[in-house]
């Protein structure tokens, strides 16, 4: 099984940490985020990983090498300019067959989702793209009014709105790359719209366990606490 991991972002919300270290190499306890992702992919049966690099690509390559330390085959697709979350896939047309199902994920995601299960779900339902999602709760910090004809008819104190949001983890069929333009900034939302415009099927898969996108220092602390609880005191191989 093959996975493509997006590791080219600049991690601007984690500056100054990311001035000299790419976000996927920031440590969660004893191991970098990317190290944990690669270990998880190996446990799930993946053997071939493409790292889509950009910012500080040399450091990513120096750390991961050819993947042998993880029991994986790792190759690289380097973007000279940012191509978005789907744009880098245009560089892989010569690698991915049209009938192959593969995983695509952001390189800053921590989750207990088994990515092989997501891939099987996409294949079994014959989807061209499946988006793994989580249910996120937005809470207003204010009392929200319902106003009709200048009068208040209701008030709800700090209401909550629960919505499904994209997790940054996807399963795709190789033929979906037909809808990805060459050398242009292109996102997963762009790809979803393009596929649906062609009558292609896009599925959704819920993540029920842990999911965390590492965006700031608070996220690093939460993720570090989780992994140290799972595996206290273990050091990086």
GULOBA-116314 format. One line per 5 residues: number of its first residue (from 1); their letters; for each residue x, y, z of N, C-alpha, C, O. Coordinates in Angstrom, 1 decimal, decimal comma. Example, Ala and Ser with C-alpha at 12.3 -4.5 7.8 and 13.67 -1.06 7.14 Angstrom:
1> as> 13,2/-5,7/7,8/12,3/-4,5/7,8/13,2/-3,3/7,8/14,2/-3,3/8,5 | 12,8/-2,2/7,1/13,7/-1,1/7,1/12,9/0,0/7,9/13,4/1,1/8,0;
REM end
This chain:
1> xxxxx> 0,8/-1,2/0,0/0,0/0,0/0,0/0,9/1,2/0,0/2,0/1,3/0,5 | 0,3/2,3/-0,6/1,1/3,5/-0,8/0,4/4,7/-0,1/-0,8/4,8/0,0 | 1,3/5,5/0,5/0,8/6,8/1,1/1,6/8,0/0,7/2,8/7,9/0,4 | 0,9/9,1/0,5/1,5/10,4/0,2/1,3/11,3/1,4/0,2/11,5/1,8 | 2,4/11,8/1,9/2,4/12,6/3,1/2,9/14,0/2,7/4,0/14,2/2,2;
6> xxxxx> 2,0/15,0/3,0/2,3/16,4/2,7/3,2/17,0/3,8/2,7/17,2/4,9 | 4,4/17,4/3,5/5,4/17,9/4,5/6,0/19,2/4,1/7,1/19,5/4,6 | 5,4/19,9/3,1/6,1/21,0/2,6/5,7/22,4/3,1/6,2/23,4/2,7 | 4,8/22,4/4,1/4,3/23,7/4,6/5,3/24,4/5,5/6,3/23,8/6,0 | 5,1/25,7/5,7/6,0/26,5/6,5/5,7/26,6/8,0/6,5/27,0/8,7;
11> xxxxx> 4,5/26,2/8,4/4,2/26,1/9,8/4,3/27,5/10,4/4,9/27,6/11,5 | 3,7/28,5/9,8/3,9/29,9/10,3/3,3/30,1/11,7/3,8/31,0/12,4 | 2,3/29,4/12,0/1,7/29,6/13,3/2,5/29,0/14,5/2,2/29,2/15,7 | 3,6/28,3/14,1/4,5/27,8/15,2/5,8/28,4/15,2/6,8/27,9/15,8 | 5,9/29,6/14,5/7,2/30,4/14,6/7,3/30,9/16,0/6,3/31,2/16,6;
16> xxxxx> 8,5/31,0/16,5/9,8/30,9/15,9/10,4/29,4/15,8/11,4/29,2/15,2 | 9,6/28,4/16,3/10,1/27,1/16,2/10,4/26,6/14,8/11,4/25,9/14,6 | 9,6/27,0/13,9/9,7/26,5/12,5/10,5/27,4/11,6/10,6/27,2/10,4 | 11,3/28,4/12,2/12,2/29,1/11,4/13,4/28,2/10,9/13,9/28,4/9,8 | 13,7/27,3/11,7/14,9/26,4/11,4/14,5/24,9/11,3/15,3/24,1/10,9;
21> xxxxx> 13,3/24,6/11,8/12,9/23,2/11,8/11,5/23,1/11,1/10,6/23,8/11,5 | 11,4/22,2/10,1/10,0/22,1/9,5/9,0/21,5/10,5/9,4/20,6/11,3 | 7,8/21,9/10,4/6,8/21,5/11,4/6,7/19,9/11,6/6,6/19,5/12,7 | 6,8/19,1/10,5/6,7/17,7/10,7/7,9/17,1/11,5/7,8/16,0/12,0 | 9,0/17,9/11,7/10,1/17,4/12,5/10,1/17,9/13,9/11,0/17,6/14,7;
26> xxxxx> 9,0/18,7/14,3/8,9/19,1/15,7/8,6/17,9/16,5/7,8/17,1/16,1 | 9,2/17,8/17,7/9,0/16,7/18,6/7,7/16,7/19,4/7,3/17,7/19,9 | 7,1/15,6/19,5/6,0/15,3/20,4/6,5/14,4/21,5/6,4/13,2/21,3 | 7,1/14,9/22,5/7,8/14,1/23,5/9,1/13,6/22,9/10,0/14,4/22,7 | 9,3/12,3/22,7/10,6/11,8/22,3/10,7/11,7/20,7/11,8/11,4/20,3;
31> xxxxx> 9,7/11,9/20,0/9,8/11,6/18,5/9,1/12,8/17,8/8,1/13,3/18,2 | 9,6/13,1/16,6/9,0/14,1/15,7/7,7/13,6/15,2/7,4/12,4/15,1 | 6,8/14,5/14,8/5,5/14,2/14,3/5,6/13,2/13,2/4,9/12,2/13,1 | 6,5/13,5/12,2/6,6/12,7/11,0/7,1/11,3/11,4/6,6/10,3/10,7 | 7,9/11,2/12,3/8,4/9,8/12,8/7,2/9,0/13,2/7,1/7,8/12,9;
36> xxxxx> 6,3/9,6/14,0/5,1/8,9/14,5/4,2/8,5/13,4/3,6/7,4/13,4 | 4,0/9,4/12,4/3,2/9,1/11,3/3,8/7,9/10,5/3,0/7,0/10,1 | 5,1/7,9/10,3/5,7/6,8/9,5/5,6/5,5/10,2/5,3/4,4/9,6 | 5,8/5,5/11,6/5,6/4,3/12,3/4,2/3,8/12,3/3,9/2,6/12,1 | 3,2/4,7/12,3/1,8/4,3/12,2/1,5/3,7/10,8/0,8/2,7/10,7;
41> xxxxx> 2,0/4,3/9,8/1,8/3,7/8,4/2,4/2,3/8,3/1,8/1,4/7,7 | 3,6/2,1/8,9/4,2/0,8/8,8/3,3/-0,2/9,6/3,1/-1,3/9,1 | 2,8/0,1/10,8/2,0/-0,8/11,5/0,7/-1,1/10,8/0,2/-2,2/10,9 | 0,2/-0,2/10,0/-1,0/-0,4/9,2/-0,8/-1,2/7,9/-1,8/-1,5/7,2 | 0,4/-1,5/7,6/0,6/-2,3/6,4/1,1/-1,6/5,2/1,2/-2,2/4,1;
46> xxxxx> 1,4/-0,3/5,3/1,9/0,5/4,2/3,4/0,2/4,1/4,1/0,0/5,0 | 3,8/0,1/2,8/5,2/-0,1/2,6/5,9/0,9/1,7/7,1/0,9/1,6 | 5,1/1,8/1,1/5,7/2,7/0,1/5,1/4,1/0,5/3,9/4,3/0,5 | 6,0/5,1/0,8/5,6/6,4/1,2/6,3/7,4/0,3/7,5/7,4/0,1 | 5,5/8,4/-0,2/6,0/9,5/-0,9/5,9/10,7/0,0/4,8/11,1/0,4;
51> xxxxx> 6,9/11,4/0,2/6,9/12,7/1,0/6,9/13,8/0,0/7,9/14,0/-0,7 | 5,9/14,6/0,0/5,8/15,8/-0,8/6,4/17,0/-0,1/5,8/17,5/0,9 | 7,6/17,4/-0,4/8,4/18,4/0,3/8,3/19,7/-0,3/7,9/19,9/-1,5 | 8,7/20,7/0,5/8,8/22,1/0,0/9,8/22,8/0,9/11,0/22,8/0,6 | 9,2/23,5/1,9/10,0/24,2/2,9/11,0/23,3/3,7/10,6/22,3/4,2;
56> xxxxx> 12,3/23,7/3,7/13,3/23,0/4,4/13,3/21,5/4,1/13,4/20,6/4,9 | 13,2/21,2/2,8/13,1/19,8/2,3/14,3/19,0/2,6/14,2/17,8/2,9 | 15,5/19,6/2,6/16,8/18,9/2,9/16,7/18,3/4,3/17,3/17,2/4,5 | 16,1/19,0/5,3/16,1/18,4/6,6/15,1/17,2/6,7/15,4/16,3/7,4 | 14,0/17,3/6,0/13,1/16,2/5,9/13,8/15,0/5,3/13,8/13,9/5,9;
61> xxxxx> 14,5/15,2/4,2/15,2/14,1/3,5/16,3/13,5/4,4/16,6/12,3/4,4 | 17,1/14,4/5,1/18,1/13,9/5,9/17,6/13,0/7,1/18,3/12,0/7,4 | 16,5/13,4/7,6/15,9/12,6/8,7/15,3/11,3/8,3/15,5/10,3/8,9 | 14,6/11,3/7,1/13,9/10,1/6,7/14,7/9,2/5,8/14,5/8,0/5,8 | 15,6/9,8/5,0/16,4/9,0/4,1/15,6/8,2/3,1/14,6/8,7/2,6;
66> xxxxx> 16,0/6,9/2,9/15,2/6,1/2,0/14,1/5,3/2,7/13,4/4,5/2,0 | 14,0/5,5/4,0/12,9/4,9/4,7/13,3/3,6/5,4/12,4/3,0/6,1 | 14,5/3,1/5,1/14,8/1,8/5,7/14,8/1,7/7,2/14,5/0,7/7,8 | 15,1/2,8/7,8/15,0/2,8/9,3/13,6/2,6/9,8/13,4/2,2/11,0 | 12,6/2,9/9,0/11,2/2,7/9,4/10,6/1,4/8,8/9,5/1,1/9,1;
71> xxxxx> 11,4/0,7/8,0/10,9/-0,5/7,3/10,0/-0,1/6,1/9,2/-0,9/5,8 | 10,3/1,1/5,6/9,5/1,6/4,5/10,4/1,9/3,3/11,6/2,1/3,4 | 9,8/2,1/2,1/10,4/2,7/1,0/9,9/4,1/0,9/8,7/4,3/0,7 | 10,8/5,1/1,0/10,4/6,5/1,0/11,1/7,1/-0,2/12,3/7,0/-0,4 | 10,2/7,8/-1,0/10,7/8,6/-2,1/10,1/10,0/-1,9/9,3/10,3/-1,0;
76> xxxxx> 10,6/11,0/-2,8/10,3/12,4/-2,6/9,7/13,0/-3,8/10,1/12,7/-5,0 | 8,7/13,9/-3,6/8,2/14,8/-4,7/8,4/16,2/-4,2/7,7/16,6/-3,3 | 9,2/17,0/-4,8/9,5/18,3/-4,3/8,8/19,4/-5,1/9,0/19,4/-6,4 | 8,1/20,3/-4,4/7,5/21,4/-5,1/8,3/22,6/-5,0/8,7/23,0/-3,9 | 8,6/23,3/-6,1/9,4/24,5/-6,1/8,7/25,7/-5,6/9,2/26,6/-5,0;
81> xxxxx> 7,3/25,6/-5,7/6,5/26,7/-5,2/5,3/26,0/-4,6/4,9/24,8/-5,0 | 4,6/26,6/-3,6/3,5/25,9/-3,0/2,4/25,5/-4,0/2,0/26,3/-4,8 | 1,9/24,3/-3,9/0,9/23,7/-4,8/-0,4/23,4/-4,1/-1,3/22,8/-4,7 | -0,5/23,6/-2,8/-1,7/23,3/-2,1/-1,8/21,9/-1,6/-0,8/21,2/-1,8 | -2,9/21,5/-1,1/-3,1/20,1/-0,6/-3,3/19,0/-1,6/-3,0/17,9/-1,4;
86> xxxxx> -3,7/19,4/-2,8/-3,9/18,4/-3,9/-2,9/18,6/-5,1/-2,6/17,7/-5,8 | -2,4/19,8/-5,2/-1,5/20,1/-6,4/-0,3/19,2/-6,5/0,1/18,9/-7,6 | 0,4/18,8/-5,4/1,5/18,0/-5,5/1,2/16,6/-6,1/2,2/16,0/-6,6 | 0,0/16,2/-6,1/-0,3/14,9/-6,8/-0,1/14,9/-8,3/0,1/13,8/-8,9 | -0,1/16,1/-8,9/0,2/16,2/-10,3/1,6/15,6/-10,6/1,8/15,2/-11,8;
91> xxxxx> 2,5/15,7/-9,7/3,9/15,2/-9,9/4,0/13,7/-9,8/5,0/13,1/-10,1 | 2,9/13,0/-9,5/2,9/11,6/-9,2/2,1/10,8/-10,3/1,9/9,6/-10,1 | 1,8/11,4/-11,4/1,0/10,7/-12,4/1,8/9,5/-12,9/1,2/8,5/-13,3 | 3,1/9,6/-13,0/3,9/8,5/-13,6/4,1/7,4/-12,6/4,6/6,4/-12,9 | 3,8/7,7/-11,3/4,0/6,7/-10,2/2,7/5,9/-9,9/2,7/4,7/-9,7;
96> xxxxx> 1,6/6,6/-9,9/0,3/6,0/-9,4/-0,5/5,6/-10,6/-0,7/6,3/-11,6 | -0,9/4,3/-10,6/-1,8/3,8/-11,7/-3,2/4,3/-11,4/-3,6/4,6/-10,3 | -4,0/4,3/-12,5/-5,3/4,8/-12,4/-6,3/4,0/-11,5/-7,2/4,6/-11,0 | -6,0/2,8/-11,4/-6,9/1,9/-10,6/-6,3/1,7/-9,2/-6,9/0,9/-8,4 | -5,2/2,3/-8,8/-4,6/2,2/-7,5/-5,3/3,1/-6,5/-5,6/4,2/-6,8;
101> xxxxx> -5,6/2,5/-5,3/-6,1/3,4/-4,2/-4,9/3,7/-3,3/-4,2/2,8/-2,9 | -4,8/4,9/-2,9/-3,7/5,3/-2,0/-4,2/6,3/-1,0/-5,2/6,9/-1,1 | -3,3/6,5/0,0/-3,6/7,4/1,1/-2,9/8,8/0,9/-1,8/8,8/0,4 | -3,6/9,9/1,2/-3,0/11,2/1,2/-3,3/11,8/2,6/-4,4/11,8/3,0 | -2,3/12,4/3,2/-2,5/13,0/4,5/-1,5/14,1/4,8/-0,4/14,2/4,2;
106> xxxxx> -2,0/15,1/5,6/-1,1/16,1/6,0/0,0/15,6/7,0/-0,3/14,7/7,7 | 1,1/16,2/7,0/2,2/15,7/7,8/2,2/16,3/9,2/3,3/16,3/9,9 | 1,1/16,9/9,6/1,0/17,4/11,0/-0,2/16,9/11,8/-0,6/17,5/12,7 | -0,7/15,7/11,4/-1,9/15,2/11,9/-1,5/14,0/12,9/-0,8/13,1/12,5 | -2,1/14,1/14,1/-2,0/13,0/15,0/-3,3/12,3/15,2/-4,3/13,0/15,5;
111> xxxxx> -3,4/11,0/15,0/-4,7/10,4/15,1/-4,6/8,9/15,4/-3,5/8,3/15,2 | -5,6/8,3/16,0/-5,7/6,9/16,2/-6,4/6,2/15,1/-6,5/4,9/15,1 | -6,8/6,9/14,0/-7,4/6,3/12,9/-6,4/5,3/12,2/-5,3/5,6/12,0 | -6,9/4,1/11,9/-6,1/3,1/11,1/-6,3/3,5/9,6/-7,4/3,3/9,1 | -5,2/4,0/9,0/-5,4/4,5/7,6/-5,7/3,4/6,6/-6,3/3,6/5,6;
116> xxxxx> -5,3/2,1/7,0/-5,7/1,0/6,1/-7,2/0,8/6,0/-7,7/0,4/5,0 | -7,9/1,1/7,1/-9,3/0,9/7,2/-10,0/2,0/6,3/-10,9/1,7/5,6 | -9,4/3,2/6,3/-10,0/4,2/5,4/-9,8/3,9/4,0/-10,7/4,1/3,2 | -8,6/3,3/3,6/-8,4/2,9/2,2/-9,3/1,8/1,8/-9,9/1,8/0,7 | -9,6/0,8/2,7/-10,5/-0,2/2,4/-11,9/0,3/2,2/-12,6/-0,2/1,3;
121> xxxxx> -12,3/1,3/3,0/-13,6/1,9/2,9/-13,8/2,5/1,5/-14,8/2,4/0,9 | -12,8/3,3/1,1/-12,9/4,0/-0,2/-13,0/2,9/-1,3/-13,7/3,1/-2,3 | -12,2/1,9/-1,3/-12,1/0,9/-2,3/-13,5/0,1/-2,3/-14,0/-0,1/-3,4 | -14,0/-0,3/-1,2/-15,2/-1,1/-1,1/-16,4/-0,3/-1,6/-17,3/-0,9/-2,2 | -16,4/1,0/-1,4/-17,6/1,8/-1,8/-17,4/2,4/-3,2/-18,2/3,1/-3,7;
126> xxxxx> -16,2/2,1/-3,8/-16,0/2,5/-5,1/-16,0/4,1/-5,3/-16,5/4,6/-6,2 | -15,4/4,7/-4,2/-15,3/6,2/-4,3/-14,1/6,6/-5,0/-13,1/5,9/-5,0 | -14,1/7,8/-5,6/-12,9/8,3/-6,2/-12,0/9,1/-5,2/-10,8/9,2/-5,3 | -12,7/9,6/-4,2/-12,1/10,3/-3,1/-12,9/10,1/-1,8/-14,1/10,2/-1,9 | -12,3/9,8/-0,7/-12,9/9,7/0,6/-12,2/10,6/1,5/-11,0/10,6/1,7;
131> xxxxx> -13,0/11,5/2,2/-12,5/12,4/3,2/-12,8/11,9/4,6/-13,9/11,7/4,9 | -11,7/11,7/5,3/-11,9/11,3/6,8/-12,3/12,6/7,5/-11,6/13,6/7,3 | -13,3/12,5/8,3/-13,7/13,8/9,0/-13,9/13,6/10,5/-14,1/12,4/11,0 | -13,9/14,7/11,2/-14,2/14,7/12,6/-15,3/15,7/12,9/-15,5/16,6/12,1 | -16,0/15,4/14,0/-17,1/16,3/14,4/-16,5/17,4/15,3/-16,1/17,1/16,4;
136> xxxxx> -16,6/18,6/14,9/-16,0/19,7/15,7/-17,1/20,6/16,2/-18,0/21,0/15,5 | -16,9/21,0/17,5/-17,9/21,9/18,1/-17,4/23,3/18,2/-16,3/23,6/18,8 | -18,2/24,2/17,7/-18,0/25,6/17,8/-18,9/26,2/18,9/-20,1/25,9/18,8 | -18,3/26,9/19,8/-19,2/27,5/20,9/-19,0/29,0/20,8/-17,9/29,6/20,9 | -20,2/29,7/20,7/-20,2/31,1/20,8/-19,9/31,6/22,2/-20,4/31,0/23,1;
141> xxxxx> -19,0/32,6/22,3/-18,7/33,1/23,6/-19,8/34,1/24,1/-19,6/34,6/25,2 | -20,8/34,3/23,4/-21,8/35,3/23,7/-23,2/34,7/23,7/-23,5/33,5/23,3 | -24,2/35,4/24,3/-25,6/35,0/24,2/-26,1/35,4/22,8/-25,9/36,6/22,4 | -26,7/34,5/22,1/-27,1/34,8/20,8/-28,6/35,0/20,7/-29,5/34,3/21,3 | -29,0/36,2/20,1/-30,4/36,6/20,1/-31,1/36,2/18,8/-30,4/36,1/17,7;
146> xxxxx> -32,3/36,0/18,9/-33,2/35,8/17,7/-34,1/37,1/17,7/-34,9/37,3/18,6 | -33,9/37,9/16,6/-34,6/39,2/16,5/-35,5/39,2/15,4/-35,2/38,8/14,2 | -36,8/39,5/15,6/-37,8/39,6/14,6/-38,6/40,9/14,7/-39,1/41,2/15,8 | -38,6/41,7/13,7/-39,3/43,0/13,7/-38,9/43,9/14,8/-39,7/44,5/15,4 | -37,6/43,9/15,1/-37,1/44,8/16,1/-37,3/44,3/17,5/-36,9/45,0/18,5;
151> xxxxx> -37,8/43,1/17,7/-38,0/42,5/19,1/-37,3/41,2/19,3/-37,1/40,4/18,3 | -36,8/41,0/20,5/-36,1/39,8/20,8/-37,2/38,7/21,1/-38,1/38,9/22,0 | -37,2/37,6/20,4/-38,1/36,5/20,6/-37,5/35,3/21,3/-38,2/34,4/21,7 | -36,1/35,3/21,3/-35,4/34,2/22,0/-34,0/34,6/22,2/-33,5/35,5/21,6 | -33,4/34,0/23,2/-32,0/34,2/23,5/-31,4/32,8/24,0/-32,0/32,2/24,8;
156> xxxxx> -30,2/32,5/23,4/-29,6/31,3/23,8/-28,2/31,7/24,3/-27,4/32,3/23,6 | -27,8/31,3/25,5/-26,5/31,6/26,1/-25,5/30,7/25,6/-25,5/29,5/25,9 | -24,5/31,3/24,9/-23,3/30,5/24,4/-23,7/29,2/23,7/-23,3/28,1/24,2 | -24,4/29,3/22,7/-24,9/28,1/22,0/-23,7/27,3/21,3/-22,7/28,0/21,0 | -23,9/26,0/21,1/-22,9/25,2/20,4/-23,4/24,8/19,0/-24,6/24,5/18,9;
161> xxxxx> -22,5/24,7/18,1/-22,8/24,3/16,7/-21,8/23,2/16,4/-20,6/23,4/16,4 | -22,3/22,0/16,1/-21,4/20,8/15,9/-21,4/20,5/14,4/-22,5/20,3/13,8 | -20,2/20,5/13,7/-20,2/20,3/12,3/-19,1/19,3/12,0/-18,0/19,3/12,7 | -19,2/18,6/10,9/-18,2/17,7/10,4/-17,1/18,6/9,6/-17,4/19,4/8,8 | -15,8/18,3/10,0/-14,7/19,1/9,3/-13,7/18,1/8,8/-13,6/17,0/9,3;
166> xxxxx> -13,1/18,5/7,7/-12,0/17,6/7,1/-10,9/17,4/8,1/-10,4/18,4/8,7 | -10,4/16,2/8,1/-9,3/15,9/9,1/-7,9/16,1/8,4/-6,9/16,0/9,2 | -7,8/16,3/7,1/-6,6/16,3/6,5/-6,0/14,9/6,1/-4,8/14,8/5,8 | -6,9/13,9/6,1/-6,6/12,5/5,8/-7,6/12,1/4,7/-8,8/12,2/4,9 | -7,0/11,5/3,6/-7,9/11,2/2,5/-7,5/9,9/1,9/-6,3/9,5/1,9;
171> xxxxx> -8,4/9,2/1,2/-8,1/8,0/0,4/-8,6/8,4/-1,0/-9,6/8,9/-1,2 | -7,8/8,0/-2,0/-8,1/8,4/-3,4/-7,8/7,2/-4,3/-7,0/6,4/-4,1 | -8,6/7,2/-5,4/-8,3/6,4/-6,6/-7,3/7,1/-7,5/-7,5/8,3/-7,7 | -6,4/6,4/-8,1/-5,4/7,1/-9,0/-6,0/7,9/-10,1/-5,5/8,9/-10,5 | -7,2/7,5/-10,6/-7,8/8,2/-11,7/-8,3/9,6/-11,3/-8,6/10,4/-12,2;
176> xxxxx> -8,4/9,8/-10,0/-8,8/11,1/-9,5/-7,8/12,2/-9,9/-8,1/13,4/-10,0 | -6,5/11,8/-10,2/-5,5/12,7/-10,5/-5,7/13,4/-11,9/-5,1/14,4/-12,2 | -6,6/12,8/-12,7/-7,0/13,4/-14,0/-7,6/14,8/-13,7/-7,5/15,7/-14,6 | -8,1/15,1/-12,6/-8,8/16,3/-12,3/-7,8/17,3/-11,6/-8,2/18,4/-11,2 | -6,5/16,9/-11,4/-5,6/17,8/-10,8/-4,7/18,5/-11,8/-4,0/17,8/-12,6;
181> xxxxx> -4,7/19,8/-12,0/-3,9/20,5/-13,0/-2,4/20,4/-12,7/-2,0/20,3/-11,6 | -1,6/20,5/-13,7/-0,2/20,5/-13,6/0,4/21,9/-13,1/0,0/22,9/-13,6 | 1,2/21,8/-12,1/2,0/23,0/-11,7/1,2/24,2/-11,2/1,6/25,3/-11,4 | 0,0/23,9/-10,7/-0,9/25,0/-10,2/-1,3/24,7/-8,8/-1,5/23,6/-8,4 | -1,5/25,8/-8,0/-2,0/25,7/-6,7/-3,4/25,1/-6,7/-4,3/25,6/-7,4;
186> xxxxx> -3,6/24,0/-6,1/-4,9/23,2/-6,1/-5,1/22,5/-4,8/-4,2/21,8/-4,3 | -6,3/22,7/-4,2/-6,6/22,2/-2,9/-7,5/21,0/-3,0/-8,1/20,7/-4,0 | -7,6/20,3/-1,9/-8,6/19,2/-1,8/-10,0/19,7/-2,0/-10,8/19,1/-2,7 | -10,4/20,9/-1,4/-11,8/21,4/-1,8/-11,9/21,6/-3,3/-13,0/21,3/-3,9 | -10,9/22,1/-4,0/-10,9/22,3/-5,4/-11,1/20,9/-6,1/-11,9/20,8/-7,0;
191> xxxxx> -10,4/19,9/-5,6/-10,6/18,5/-6,2/-12,0/18,0/-6,0/-12,5/17,3/-6,9 | -12,5/18,2/-4,8/-13,9/17,7/-4,5/-14,8/18,3/-5,5/-15,7/17,6/-6,1 | -14,8/19,6/-5,7/-15,7/20,3/-6,6/-15,5/19,8/-8,0/-16,4/19,5/-8,8 | -14,2/19,6/-8,4/-13,9/19,1/-9,8/-14,5/17,7/-10,0/-15,0/17,4/-11,1 | -14,3/16,8/-9,0/-14,8/15,4/-9,2/-16,3/15,4/-9,2/-16,9/14,7/-10,1;
196> xxxxx> -16,9/16,2/-8,4/-18,4/16,1/-8,3/-19,0/16,8/-9,6/-20,0/16,3/-10,1 | -18,3/17,7/-10,2/-18,7/18,3/-11,4/-18,7/17,3/-12,6/-19,5/17,4/-13,6 | -17,9/16,3/-12,4/-17,8/15,2/-13,5/-18,6/14,0/-13,1/-18,6/13,0/-13,8 | -19,4/14,2/-12,1/-20,3/13,1/-11,7/-19,6/12,0/-10,9/-20,1/10,9/-10,8 | -18,3/12,2/-10,4/-17,6/11,2/-9,7/-18,0/11,2/-8,2/-18,5/12,2/-7,8;
201> xxxxx> -17,8/10,1/-7,5/-18,3/9,9/-6,2/-17,2/10,3/-5,1/-16,1/9,9/-5,2 | -17,7/11,1/-4,1/-16,8/11,5/-3,0/-17,4/11,1/-1,7/-18,6/11,5/-1,4 | -16,7/10,2/-1,0/-17,3/9,7/0,3/-16,8/10,4/1,5/-15,8/11,2/1,4 | -17,4/10,1/2,6/-17,0/10,6/3,9/-16,8/9,5/4,9/-17,7/8,6/5,0 | -15,8/9,6/5,7/-15,5/8,5/6,7/-15,3/9,2/8,1/-14,4/10,0/8,2;
206> xxxxx> -16,1/8,8/9,1/-15,9/9,5/10,4/-14,7/8,9/11,2/-14,5/7,7/11,2 | -14,0/9,8/11,9/-12,9/9,4/12,8/-13,5/9,4/14,2/-14,0/10,5/14,7 | -13,5/8,3/14,9/-14,2/8,2/16,2/-13,2/8,4/17,3/-13,6/8,8/18,4 | -11,9/8,1/17,1/-10,9/8,2/18,2/-10,2/9,6/18,2/-10,8/10,6/17,8 | -8,9/9,6/18,6/-8,2/10,8/18,7/-7,9/11,4/17,3/-7,5/10,6/16,4;
211> xxxxx> -8,0/12,7/17,2/-7,5/13,4/16,0/-7,1/14,8/16,5/-7,8/15,4/17,2 | -5,9/15,2/16,0/-5,4/16,5/16,4/-4,5/17,0/15,3/-3,5/16,3/14,9 | -4,8/18,2/14,7/-3,9/18,8/13,8/-3,0/19,8/14,6/-3,5/20,6/15,3 | -1,7/19,6/14,5/-0,8/20,3/15,3/-0,6/21,7/14,7/0,2/21,8/13,7 | -1,2/22,7/15,2/-1,2/24,0/14,7/-0,5/25,0/15,5/0,1/26,0/15,0;
216> xxxxx> -0,4/24,8/16,8/0,2/25,8/17,7/0,8/25,0/18,9/0,8/23,8/19,0 | 1,4/25,8/19,9/2,1/25,2/21,0/1,1/24,4/21,9/1,5/23,4/22,5 | -0,1/24,9/22,0/-1,1/24,2/22,8/-1,4/22,8/22,2/-1,5/21,8/23,0 | -1,4/22,7/20,9/-1,6/21,4/20,3/-0,4/20,5/20,5/-0,6/19,3/20,7 | 0,8/21,0/20,5/2,0/20,2/20,7/1,9/19,6/22,1/2,3/18,5/22,3;
221> xxxxx> 1,5/20,4/23,1/1,4/20,0/24,5/0,4/18,9/24,6/0,6/17,9/25,3 | -0,8/19,0/24,0/-1,8/18,0/24,0/-1,4/16,7/23,4/-1,6/15,6/24,0 | -0,8/16,8/22,2/-0,3/15,6/21,5/0,8/14,9/22,3/0,9/13,7/22,4 | 1,7/15,7/22,9/2,8/15,1/23,6/2,3/14,4/24,8/2,8/13,3/25,2 | 1,4/15,0/25,5/0,8/14,3/26,7/0,1/13,0/26,3/0,2/12,0/27,1;
226> xxxxx> -0,5/12,9/25,2/-1,2/11,7/24,7/-0,2/10,6/24,5/-0,3/9,5/25,0 | 0,9/10,9/23,7/1,9/9,9/23,4/2,7/9,5/24,6/3,1/8,3/24,7 | 3,0/10,4/25,5/3,7/10,0/26,7/2,9/9,1/27,6/3,4/8,2/28,3 | 1,6/9,3/27,6/0,7/8,4/28,3/0,6/7,0/27,7/0,6/6,0/28,5 | 0,7/7,0/26,4/0,6/5,7/25,7/1,9/4,9/25,8/1,9/3,7/26,0;
231> xxxxx> 3,0/5,7/25,8/4,3/5,0/25,8/5,3/5,8/26,7/6,3/6,3/26,1 | 5,1/5,8/28,0/6,0/6,7/28,8/7,4/6,2/28,8/7,8/5,1/29,0 | 8,3/7,2/28,7/9,7/7,0/28,8/10,4/6,4/27,6/11,7/6,2/27,7 | 9,7/6,1/26,6/10,4/5,4/25,4/11,1/6,5/24,6/10,6/7,6/24,4 | 12,3/6,2/24,2/13,1/7,1/23,5/13,1/6,8/22,0/12,8/5,7/21,6;
236> xx> 13,5/7,8/21,2/13,5/7,7/19,8/14,6/6,7/19,4/15,7/6,7/19,9 | 14,2/5,7/18,5/15,2/4,7/18,1/16,4/5,4/17,3/17,3/4,7/16,9;
REM end
